[in-house]
Amino acid sequence: MRMTNATDNTNKKTEHVDVLIAGAGISGVGAAYHLQDQCAGKSYVILEALESFGGTWRMHTYPGIRSDSDLYTFGYRFKPWIGPPIATADEILNYMEEVIDENKIGDQIRYQHKIVGAKWSSEDKLWYVDVCRTDIGETLHFTTNFLWMCQGYYNHAEGYTPEWHGMDTFQGEIVHPQTWPEDIDLKGKRVICIGSGATAATLVPAIAGECEHVTLLQRSPTYFFPAENRNELADELHRIGVDDAVVHDIARKKALFDQAEMTQRCLDEPEVVKEELLTAAREYLGPDFDIDKHFTPKYRPWQQRLAFIPDGDLFVGVASGKASVVTDQIDRFTEKGILLKSGEELEADIIITATGFNLSVLGGIPFEVDGEPVDFSQTVTYRGMMFTGVPNMVWVFGYFRASWTLRVDLVADFVCRLLKHMDAKGVEEVRVAPRDQDEDMEILPWMDSDNFNPGYLMRSMHLMPKRGSDPIWEHTQDYWRECEELPKVDLDAEEFVYSALPRKVRTKVA
């Protein structure tokens, strides 16, 4: 193990750790737990740009912010979830705080430490990482054997807002949920919320009782899945006194089974599932509501994320008259609100642009390998977590159709097994590279748009790493498959290329 306070060749004091984890969100905290549990001898640090842990759940403060996945699968496999399946941001933060405290992870987290650059040296078999202490403006330097990128996949600083003609003429306030103002006053205001995804579905019912009226303005409809915010199986097991850990395991497996079944049905019988979803909407909205216009998408169910609305709260808000839905295209903004293509003008005091986010590849951090900048769009991914030409690094990128955290656990198992395998082989570097059999492999975009095509992904597909036509060179988005495959990956297979420091160098730094 290298010394923890070495000095690099530029004479700057540098702190060394075996593993550097980027981000103290749901992925980073999970990575730290597994590293401590499975690789107890490894030194590590978590660098977090924000002032506290939580990532998305810390950054997003708009009304009603909650999970859109059930906490039995969004929670970690090692930490029982006790509470309603769909949880608020505060409940998720409390859960994460318990994980941090119970496992003494907090001592390894450095807050307000923003990574501003990472350079790999094949000669030293090290990553050189430059970090800005945003609270005091100081630049710090770290070296690490392995980078575990857990910083998420979108730009925290700014959400995505299209440029509509006339936005500068609007006399009211324009707000994006990702940068929600603390001092905003919705009481008695007319509000338009532009968007049709999970954020809009969360925000609209949350503010419907506070403002004078809120209009959900959407260009095209989204499928919503309304159901009670409770897990009957978990509730019954709790009632009869089953241990929390056992309840969590059973409820988690049942939720996973149900999700897999639903996903497969969306592929096998999309029209049947579509009618089931629309029937559920009609039960809340009544026979006279125009379901075809406002809640019948043009795509098949699960071609974009299927938004769960607990207790049908969005539909309840619309049925009550406190909220309404308008499906139309925006012509331009006006002084009073928004002029639609149909000619109708919607007046508003506040316009909320719940129009999505900007995808960020590896946090937008500039990377170099042996002095050459890394363009991730020119790399090919290995199982959606490693990249050709980039050694000793794994990126945690979760599932679109299942909870993100499911993959946090699986990738952590893989990383810990890889680190122990490298130690056993006496090597300091691992890269992934195409095999001989991949010579004629077709190189494709990160995601098949026919499989999954949300706007944020389509807008940024050109920035993402590529996938190959062979399954090992893609992110399958299939939890059940990866649950079986990842633990069995042969770490000595041809796609893994290892190398070691020369003996005299290894002896010098040991």
ABEGO torsion letter per residue (X at the ends): XBBABBBBAAGBBBBBBABBBBEABAAAAAAAAAAAAABAABBBBBBBABABBGEAAAABABBGBBBABBAAAABBAABBBBEBABBBAAAAAAAAAAAAAAAGAAAABBBGBBBABBBBBAAAGBBBBBBBBAAAGBBBBBBBABBBBAAEABBAABBBBBBBBGAAABABBBBBAABBBAABBABGBBBBBBEABAAAAAAAAAAAAABABBBBBBABBBBBBBBBBBBAAAAAAAAAGBBAAAAAAAAAAAAAAAAAAAAAAAAABAAAAAAAAAAAAAAAAEAABBAAAAABBABBBGABBBBBBBGGAAAAAAAAGABBBBBBBBABBBAAEBBBAAGBBBBBABBBBBAEBBBBBGGGBBBBBGGBBBBAAABBBBGGABBBGBBGBBBBBBBAABBAAAAAAAAAAAAAAAAAAAAAAGBABBBBBBBAAAAABBBBBABBAAABABAAAAAAAAABBBBBABAAABBAGBAAAAAAAAAABBAABAABBBBBBBAAAAAAAX
